[in-house]
Amino acid sequence: MAYFGSIKVRADDSPSVDAFSRWRVSSPQGLFDAQLTYDLQPLLFEQVTSGSGATVAHDATNRCALMTFSSTPAGGLAYMQSYEWVRYQPGKSQLAFISFNFIETAANCVKFVGLSAGATNGFELQQSGSTVQFVLYSDTGNGDQTVTKSNWNLDTLDGSGSAANPSGLTLNLTKIQILALDFQALYSGRVRMGFDLNGEVVWAHEFNFANSITVPYIQTATLPVRCGMSCSDTVSTTMRFTCSSVSSEGGQENEAGYTFSSGTTVISAGNGTATHFISVRPQTTFNSIANRTKFILESLDLLVTGNYPVKWELCLGQAITSTSYTSANATYSAFEVGTGTISGSPAIVMSEGYVPASATVKSSINVKLANRYPITLNTTGAVRALGTLSLVCTGLGGSSNTYASLNWRELR
């Protein structure tokens, strides 16, 4: 509330204010976004299928993902989930928009979309058979909450124009929709869920927890984008996933995070042959909890003390044999570093360069790097090749002694 002389200005609860009752007057800062124009963004999303006839395919005509069950038996899955778990920063309103189309109802099938890790933690819109509901999953003592459409407390979107439907609008999930959700985590705040309709967010339901519960309402608000379907009996149906965006409305400080470094003792970069120096990947758990720590590569340092120049490459998906991994810091780091021998070619060379050298002058470099590749585990919390960062070096004209180090930041 603000006062201007005798005039009182009040920010009533509405789409005009964010999750912390601040006016939505500044540009949100994007934390994650993905559109499926050219493909299914396999570097950003994992496509998960289970059961015969369950597929996730790119619809090149409509530029979206098409999930299909074709006589898929019980236990079938067809969904996409972002590798990155979008980090929540306490005290900031986090806002997500996700576009989708459930297309049709299907018995024994749950279609879902939201910021969610599935049945552990997260916020989802679901269509279970013909039942439409918002679900808040929580593995805390507070437990899960499911609210069916007729019980949404802000707008039932049933077209009745009644007090329960102040917008007078009717939600049609056979058409493309934009799910909107925002939340103030702090693990005792509020979660709002609704839809962007006619260019305006219509909030349909809010979960309120402050002053009413005794334990956090969710274990973590750092969550992935997730969209797809599951079935409990034989089902034939489809749905679409189109686009997603997650933003911080209160800004997002460039956090210092926890900085770590790992280097090598002298290694001879082989003459014309790529030599593995060091790899970094997430540990599967940190303090016995599934590890979803965000990795930010800060820099690469190289010092050539040999007499020949060296080519360096930062790679993803580089196969390494006889690999031995140890924690970067057994107490404080969520990542581990490994050594071993190269086997085959990398899936992606994300950056490369050269360090000169001569018999009289030794050379070094410090390279600042930025990239969008998620250095993460997969949806089940297992190590994956494209979530492992490797440095390889090649001597040019002869083998050349080289030192190297990787420097990174961890956010959690």
C-alpha positions in Angstrom: 0.0 0.0 0.0 1.3 3.5 -0.8 0.0 7.0 0.2 0.1 10.1 -2.0 -1.2 12.9 0.1 -4.8 11.8 1.0 -4.9 9.3 -1.9 -4.3 5.6 -1.0 -3.1 3.2 -3.7 -3.5 -0.5 -3.0 -2.2 -3.5 -5.0 -5.2 -5.8 -4.7 -4.7 -9.5 -5.3 -4.9 -9.9 -9.0 -2.8 -10.9 -12.1 -1.2 -7.4 -11.8 0.9 -8.4 -8.9 3.4 -11.2 -8.7 3.7 -14.0 -6.1 5.1 -11.5 -3.5 2.4 -8.9 -4.1 4.7 -6.7 -6.1 3.5 -4.8 -9.2 4.4 -6.6 -12.4 6.1 -3.5 -13.9 9.5 -4.7 -14.8 10.8 -7.1 -17.4 11.1 -10.7 -16.1 14.5 -12.3 -16.2 14.4 -15.6 -18.2 15.7 -18.6 -16.4 14.7 -21.3 -18.9 13.0 -21.4 -22.2 12.5 -23.9 -25.0 10.5 -24.0 -28.3 10.3 -27.0 -30.5 10.6 -25.4 -33.9 13.3 -27.7 -35.4 13.3 -30.8 -33.1 12.5 -32.0 -29.7 15.4 -30.1 -28.2 17.2 -33.3 -27.2 20.0 -31.3 -25.5 17.5 -29.7 -23.2 14.8 -32.3 -22.8 14.8 -36.1 -22.1 12.2 -38.0 -24.0 10.9 -40.8 -21.9 8.8 -43.7 -23.2 7.7 -47.0 -21.7 5.4 -49.7 -23.1 4.6 -50.8 -26.7 3.0 -48.1 -28.8 4.3 -45.2 -26.6 6.1 -42.6 -28.6 7.3 -39.0 -28.4 7.9 -37.5 -31.9 8.5 -34.1 -33.5 5.6 -32.8 -35.4 7.4 -30.8 -38.1 4.2 -29.3 -39.5 2.9 -27.9 -36.2 6.3 -27.5 -34.7 5.6 -29.2 -31.4 6.0 -32.6 -29.7 3.4 -35.2 -30.3 3.0 -37.8 -27.5 1.2 -40.9 -28.6 -0.3 -44.0 -26.9 -1.2 -46.7 -29.5 -2.9 -49.6 -27.6 -0.3 -49.0 -24.9 -0.7 -51.3 -21.9 -0.7 -50.4 -18.2 2.4 -48.7 -17.1 2.9 -46.8 -20.3 4.7 -43.5 -20.3 5.3 -40.8 -23.0 6.6 -37.5 -21.7 9.3 -34.9 -21.9 11.2 -33.5 -19.0 13.9 -30.8 -19.0 17.4 -31.9 -17.9 17.8 -28.7 -16.1 16.0 -28.2 -12.8 15.2 -24.5 -12.9 16.7 -23.0 -9.8 14.4 -21.1 -7.4 15.9 -18.2 -5.7 14.3 -17.4 -2.3 12.4 -14.2 -2.1 11.7 -14.0 -5.9 8.4 -14.7 -7.6 8.9 -17.5 -10.1 6.6 -17.5 -13.1 6.1 -20.3 -15.7 4.1 -20.4 -18.9 3.8 -23.8 -20.7 1.7 -24.3 -23.9 0.1 -27.7 -24.6 -3.0 -29.4 -25.9 -4.5 -32.5 -24.2 -6.6 -33.0 -27.4 -9.1 -35.5 -25.9 -10.0 -37.3 -22.7 -9.0 -40.9 -22.4 -10.0 -43.4 -19.8 -7.2 -45.0 -17.7 -4.9 -42.2 -18.8 -3.4 -39.2 -17.0 -2.2 -36.3 -19.1 -0.1 -33.7 -17.2 1.9 -30.5 -17.6 3.7 -28.3 -15.1 6.9 -27.7 -13.1 7.3 -31.1 -11.6 9.5 -34.1 -10.9 6.5 -36.4 -11.1 5.0 -37.9 -7.9 7.7 -36.4 -5.6 7.6 -32.6 -5.8 6.0 -30.2 -8.1 2.9 -28.5 -9.5 0.8 -30.0 -12.3 -2.4 -29.6 -14.2 -3.8 -33.0 -14.9 -6.5 -34.6 -16.9 -7.1 -38.0 -15.3 -9.7 -39.7 -17.6 -12.3 -36.9 -17.8 -11.4 -35.4 -14.4 -9.5 -32.1 -14.6 -7.4 -31.2 -11.5 -4.5 -29.3 -10.1 -2.0 -31.4 -8.2 0.7 -30.2 -5.8 3.1 -33.1 -5.2 5.2 -33.1 -2.0 7.4 -35.6 -0.3 7.4 -33.6 2.9 5.2 -34.4 5.9 2.7 -32.0 4.4 1.9 -34.5 1.6 0.2 -34.2 -1.8 -2.9 -32.1 -2.5 -5.3 -32.6 -5.4 -8.1 -30.1 -6.2 -10.6 -31.0 -8.9 -11.9 -28.3 -11.3 -15.2 -27.8 -9.6 -13.4 -27.0 -6.4 -10.9 -24.4 -7.8 -11.1 -21.5 -5.4 -10.5 -18.6 -7.7 -12.2 -19.5 -11.0 -13.8 -22.8 -12.0 -13.7 -21.7 -15.7 -17.0 -23.5 -16.3 -18.7 -20.7 -18.2 -21.5 -20.3 -15.6 -20.7 -16.6 -14.8 -21.4 -17.4 -11.2 -19.4 -16.2 -8.2 -17.2 -19.2 -8.6 -16.5 -18.3 -12.3 -15.9 -14.5 -12.2 -14.3 -14.5 -15.7 -17.3 -16.2 -17.2 -14.9 -18.2 -19.4 -15.0 -21.9 -20.2 -11.8 -23.9 -20.2 -11.6 -26.2 -23.3 -8.7 -28.6 -23.0 -9.3 -30.0 -26.5 -7.7 -26.7 -27.7 -4.2 -25.4 -27.2 -3.7 -23.7 -23.8 -1.1 -21.8 -21.9 -0.7 -23.0 -18.4 0.4 -20.2 -16.0 1.8 -20.8 -12.6 3.7 -18.6 -10.1 4.8 -19.3 -6.6 6.6 -17.9 -3.6 8.4 -20.8 -2.2 10.2 -20.0 1.0 8.6 -23.4 1.6 5.6 -21.9 3.4 4.2 -19.5 0.8 1.5 -19.5 -2.0 1.2 -21.3 -5.3 -1.2 -19.9 -8.0 -2.2 -21.9 -11.1 -4.3 -20.8 -14.0 -4.3 -20.0 -17.7 -3.4 -17.2 -20.1 -6.7 -16.5 -21.8 -7.4 -13.7 -24.2 -4.0 -12.1 -23.3 -4.7 -12.1 -19.6 -3.8 -14.5 -16.9 -6.9 -15.9 -15.2 -5.9 -17.5 -11.9 -8.0 -20.6 -11.3 -6.7 -21.9 -8.0 -4.3 -21.0 -5.2 -2.7 -23.2 -2.6 -1.9 -21.2 0.6 0.4 -22.5 3.3 1.7 -19.7 5.5 0.1 -19.6 8.9 -1.6 -23.0 8.3 1.0 -25.8 8.1 3.7 -27.0 10.4 6.3 -28.3 7.9 7.4 -27.0 4.4 4.8 -27.6 1.7 7.4 -28.9 -0.7 11.0 -30.3 -0.5 12.4 -28.2 -3.3 11.1 -25.5 -5.6 14.0 -26.1 -8.0 12.0 -28.1 -10.5 12.1 -29.3 -14.2 9.5 -28.5 -16.9 7.5 -31.7 -17.5 4.7 -32.6 -20.0 3.3 -35.9 -21.1 1.0 -38.8 -20.1 0.9 -42.1 -18.3 -1.7 -45.0 -18.4 -3.1 -47.6 -16.0 -4.7 -49.8 -18.7 -4.6 -50.2 -22.4 -5.0 -46.7 -24.0 -4.9 -45.1 -27.5 -4.6 -41.3 -27.4 -2.4 -38.3 -28.2 -1.4 -34.9 -26.8 0.9 -32.0 -27.7 3.6 -30.0 -26.0 4.6 -26.8 -27.7 6.7 -24.3 -25.7 7.8 -23.3 -22.2 9.2 -20.4 -20.3 10.3 -20.0 -16.7 11.2 -16.5 -15.4 12.2 -14.7 -12.2 10.0 -11.7 -11.7 12.0 -10.2 -8.9 15.3 -10.2 -10.9 18.0 -12.9 -10.5 21.2 -11.9 -8.9 24.4 -13.3 -10.4 25.1 -15.4 -7.3 28.7 -16.0 -6.3 27.7 -19.7 -5.6 30.3 -22.2 -4.4 33.4 -22.1 -6.5 35.6 -25.1 -7.1 38.6 -26.0 -9.3 40.2 -29.2 -10.4 43.5 -29.4 -12.3 46.0 -31.9 -13.6 49.7 -32.5 -13.0 51.7 -32.3 -16.1 50.3 -34.5 -19.0 52.0 -34.9 -22.3 49.5 -33.9 -25.1 50.1 -36.6 -27.7 51.5 -35.8 -31.1 48.4 -35.6 -33.3 46.4 -37.7 -30.9 43.7 -36.4 -28.5 44.7 -37.1 -24.9 42.1 -37.0 -22.1 43.0 -34.5 -19.3 40.0 -34.3 -17.0 36.2 -34.8 -16.9 33.6 -33.3 -14.6 30.1 -34.6 -13.9 27.5 -34.5 -11.1 27.6 -36.9 -8.3 24.4 -38.9 -8.1 23.7 -37.7 -4.6 24.9 -34.8 -2.4 24.5 -35.4 1.3 22.5 -38.5 0.4 19.9 -36.4 -1.5 19.4 -36.7 -5.2 21.7 -34.2 -6.8 20.1 -31.4 -8.9 22.8 -28.8 -8.3 23.3 -26.3 -11.1 26.8 -26.3 -12.7 28.2 -23.1 -14.3 31.6 -23.4 -16.0 33.6 -20.3 -15.2 36.9 -20.8 -17.0 39.6 -23.1 -18.4 43.3 -22.6 -17.7 46.1 -24.1 -19.7 49.8 -23.9 -19.4 52.0 -25.4 -22.1 55.6 -26.1 -20.9 56.5 -28.4 -23.8 58.0 -27.3 -27.1 55.0 -27.8 -29.3 51.7 -25.9 -29.6 48.6 -27.6 -28.2 45.0 -27.8 -29.4 42.4 -28.0 -26.6 38.7 -29.2 -26.9 35.9 -29.1 -24.3 33.6 -32.0 -25.1 30.3 -33.5 -24.2 29.6 -37.2 -24.6 33.3 -38.1 -24.9 33.6 -41.8 -24.1 36.4 -42.4 -21.6 37.6 -45.9 -20.7 39.2 -47.1 -17.4 37.7 -44.0 -15.8 38.3 -43.3 -12.1 36.1 -40.5 -10.6 36.6 -38.9 -7.2 34.7 -36.1 -5.5 36.0 -32.6 -6.3 35.6 -31.9 -2.6 34.3 -34.8 -0.5 32.6 -32.4 2.0 31.4 -29.4 0.0 31.2 -30.1 -3.7 28.3 -31.8 -5.6 30.5 -32.8 -8.5 33.2 -35.3 -9.2 36.2 -35.3 -11.5 37.7 -38.2 -13.5 40.6 -39.4 -15.5 40.9 -42.1 -18.1 41.7 -42.9 -21.7 39.7 -41.6 -24.7 37.6 -44.1 -26.6 36.0 -42.8 -29.9 34.8 -39.3 -30.7 32.8 -36.9 -28.6 29.1 -36.2 -29.3 29.7 -32.5 -29.2 32.8 -30.3 -29.2 31.4 -27.2 -27.4 34.6 -25.1 -27.6 38.1 -25.4 -28.8 41.3 -23.3 -29.2 45.1 -23.3 -29.4 48.0 -22.6 -27.1 51.3 -21.7 -28.8 54.7 -22.8 -27.4 58.3 -22.7 -28.4 61.7 -23.8 -27.0 62.3 -20.5 -25.4 58.8 -19.0 -24.6 56.2 -21.0 -22.7 52.5 -20.0 -23.1 49.3 -20.0 -21.1 45.7 -19.1 -21.6 42.6 -18.3 -19.5 39.3 -18.8 -21.3 36.0 -17.6 -20.1 33.2 -19.8 -21.4 29.4 -19.6 -21.6 27.0 -22.3 -22.8 23.5 -23.6 -22.5 24.4 -27.3 -22.2 23.0 -28.7 -18.9 25.7 -30.6 -17.0 23.1 -32.7 -15.1 21.9 -36.2 -14.3 19.0 -37.7 -16.2 15.4 -37.8 -15.1 16.0 -40.8 -12.9 19.1 -39.3 -11.3 21.6 -41.4 -13.2 24.8 -40.2 -14.8 24.5 -39.4 -18.6 27.1 -39.0 -21.3 25.9 -35.5 -22.4 25.9 -34.4 -18.8 29.6 -35.0 -18.5 32.2 -32.3 -19.5 35.6 -33.4 -20.7 38.8 -31.6 -21.6 41.1 -33.2 -24.2 44.3 -31.9 -25.7 46.4 -32.7 -28.8 50.0 -31.8 -29.4 50.7 -30.3 -32.8 54.0 -31.4 -34.4 55.1 -33.4 -31.3 54.1 -34.3 -27.8 54.0 -31.4 -25.4 53.8 -31.2 -21.7 50.7 -29.3 -20.5 49.0 -28.4 -17.3 45.2 -27.7 -17.2 42.5 -26.8 -14.8 38.7 -26.3 -14.9 37.0 -23.7 -12.7 33.3 -23.8 -12.0 30.5 -22.5 -9.8 27.8 -24.6 -8.0 24.3 -23.2 -7.2 22.0 -25.1 -4.9 
